[in-house]
Amino acid sequence: MTRYRYVTPIRAGQWFETGALARNAAAKAGVAHKDDADRVWLDPLTDIEVERV
């Protein structure tokens, strides 16, 4: 099983089943932005962490 979450230098989001859900959560948290085509652009200090369990 693989899970994903967004991480910044000062916070981390909850774990999600897909990277797309983690990116959407980052956008809702204000550490990423969505464009008109619903693509998510992470801020420079935001990353998506991947964990295999």
Secondary structure, DSSP 4 states (H G I P E B T S, - for coil): -EEEEEE-SS-B---BSSHHHHHHHHHHHTSEEE-TT--EEE-TT-EEEEEE-
